[in-house]
Amino acid sequence: MSEENMTTPPPLRDDSLRQQDFIQPGNHEAPFTPDNTPGHSRRPMQRCMEFQESITACFKKYATFKGRATRAEYWWFELFCFLVSFILGLGEGLFSPPMGNGTVAAFADCLSLLFFVVTFLPHLAVGVRRLHDRDHTGWWLLIGLTIIGLIPLFIFMCLPSGPVNKYGDVPCTADSF
């Protein structure tokens, strides 16, 4: 093939890679065009969740084990739980009797226990919904109880959203983080 017959693609515009232009795996429809030409009748695309939206969604779906959750929803909620637990643990450690007031340490310990109780069900629910997003049953969370099972579970949680499956529609159009 000669160089004369080869064409180069047009340069990318800054807005040419917007989030709404991505297509999920399994969805073979063409993306929106800038001029919205006919023939591209797709439902409006959803954008991925951000930190605060994820936390709100997880608490609104407190014990909802049906449906799907994106990577962003799952990992933002994980980050929230980790940060709060870290801060509460730091409070317990700093105010333990050898270094500080035992009453404050006991209060921080009670807050840690309360936080665990309040976030236990949403944590399980978002984990099950995340597995549903990858078309796995929520029972796969039980393999996380073993040390060896943590590795495949971590991999499942890191994979991008799959196509439409028996658990529902694709929850996000560009499952980016």
C-alpha positions in Angstrom: 0.0 0.0 0.0 1.5 3.3 -1.0 1.6 6.4 1.1 -0.6 8.3 -1.3 -3.6 6.0 -0.4 -3.2 6.3 3.3 -5.2 9.0 5.1 -4.5 10.4 8.4 -7.2 10.9 11.0 -8.2 14.5 11.8 -6.6 15.9 14.9 -8.5 15.5 18.2 -10.3 18.5 19.6 -10.1 19.1 23.3 -13.8 18.3 23.8 -13.7 15.2 21.5 -13.1 12.8 24.3 -15.9 13.9 26.6 -17.3 11.4 29.0 -20.6 11.2 27.1 -18.8 10.0 24.0 -17.7 6.7 25.4 -19.5 3.5 24.7 -19.7 0.6 27.3 -18.6 -2.8 26.2 -21.5 -4.7 24.6 -23.2 -1.5 23.5 -22.5 -1.2 19.8 -24.4 2.0 19.1 -22.6 4.9 17.7 -21.8 7.8 20.0 -23.4 11.2 19.8 -22.2 13.4 17.0 -21.5 17.1 17.6 -24.5 18.1 15.4 -26.8 15.4 16.8 -27.6 14.0 13.4 -30.7 11.8 13.1 -30.2 8.0 13.5 -28.4 8.3 16.9 -31.4 7.8 19.1 -29.9 6.7 22.5 -31.2 7.5 25.9 -29.4 10.2 27.7 -26.1 8.9 29.2 -25.4 9.1 32.9 -22.2 10.4 34.3 -20.2 8.6 37.0 -20.5 9.4 40.7 -18.2 11.6 42.6 -17.1 11.3 46.2 -20.1 12.9 47.9 -22.6 11.5 45.5 -21.3 8.0 46.2 -21.6 8.3 49.9 -25.1 9.7 49.6 -26.1 6.9 47.2 -24.7 4.2 49.4 -26.6 5.4 52.4 -29.8 5.9 50.4 -29.5 2.3 49.2 -28.7 1.3 52.8 -29.6 -2.4 52.5 -30.3 -2.6 48.8 -28.6 -5.7 47.4 -30.4 -5.5 44.0 -29.0 -3.6 41.0 -25.5 -2.6 40.1 -22.8 -0.2 41.4 -20.0 1.3 39.4 -16.3 1.2 40.3 -16.5 4.9 41.3 -19.4 4.3 43.7 -17.7 1.4 45.3 -14.2 2.8 45.7 -15.4 6.3 46.8 -17.4 4.6 49.6 -14.4 2.4 50.5 -12.2 5.5 50.7 -14.8 7.3 52.9 -15.0 4.3 55.3 -11.2 4.0 55.4 -10.7 7.7 56.1 -13.3 7.8 58.9 -12.0 4.6 60.5 -8.4 5.9 60.3 -9.3 9.2 62.0 -11.3 7.4 64.7 -8.4 4.9 65.2 -6.0 7.8 65.4 -8.2 9.4 68.1 -8.2 6.1 70.0 -4.4 5.8 69.8 -3.6 9.4 70.7 -5.9 9.5 73.7 -5.1 6.1 75.2 -4.2 6.3 79.0 -0.4 6.3 78.7 -0.5 9.4 76.5 -3.8 11.1 77.3 -7.2 11.0 78.7 -8.8 7.5 78.9 -12.3 9.0 78.7 -11.6 10.5 75.3 -10.1 7.2 74.1 -13.2 5.3 75.3 -15.4 7.9 73.5 -13.4 7.4 70.3 -13.7 3.7 70.7 -17.5 3.9 71.0 -17.6 6.2 67.9 -15.6 3.6 66.0 -18.0 0.8 67.0 -21.0 3.0 66.1 -19.4 3.8 62.7 -18.8 0.1 62.1 -22.4 -0.7 62.9 -23.9 2.1 60.8 -21.7 1.3 57.7 -21.8 -2.5 57.9 -24.9 -3.0 55.8 -24.2 -0.3 53.2 -20.7 -1.7 52.9 -22.0 -5.2 52.2 -24.7 -3.9 49.8 -22.4 -1.8 47.7 -20.0 -4.8 47.5 -22.8 -7.1 46.3 -24.0 -4.4 43.8 -20.4 -4.0 42.5 -20.2 -7.8 41.9 -23.5 -7.6 40.1 -22.0 -5.0 37.9 -19.4 -7.6 36.8 -22.2 -10.2 36.4 -21.2 -12.2 39.5 -23.4 -13.3 42.3 -23.1 -11.4 45.6 -22.1 -14.7 47.3 -18.6 -14.1 45.9 -18.1 -11.7 48.8 -17.7 -14.8 51.0 -14.4 -15.6 49.4 -13.1 -12.4 50.9 -13.2 -14.2 54.3 -10.2 -16.2 53.2 -6.7 -14.7 52.7 -6.4 -16.3 49.3 -9.9 -15.1 48.3 -9.0 -11.5 48.8 -7.0 -11.4 45.6 -9.7 -12.4 43.1 -12.2 -10.3 45.0 -10.0 -7.3 44.7 -9.6 -8.0 41.0 -13.4 -8.2 40.5 -13.8 -4.9 42.3 -11.2 -3.2 40.1 -12.6 -4.3 36.7 -14.7 -1.9 34.6 -18.4 -2.3 34.3 -19.7 -5.1 32.1 -22.4 -4.9 29.5 -26.1 -5.1 30.3 -26.7 -8.3 32.3 -29.4 -10.0 34.4 -28.8 -7.5 37.3 -29.8 -4.4 35.2 -28.6 -1.8 32.8 -25.1 -0.3 32.7 -25.1 2.1 35.7 -22.5 4.5 34.1 -21.4 5.3 30.6 -17.8 5.9 31.2 -16.7 3.9 34.3 -13.7 6.0 34.9 -12.1 6.9 38.2 
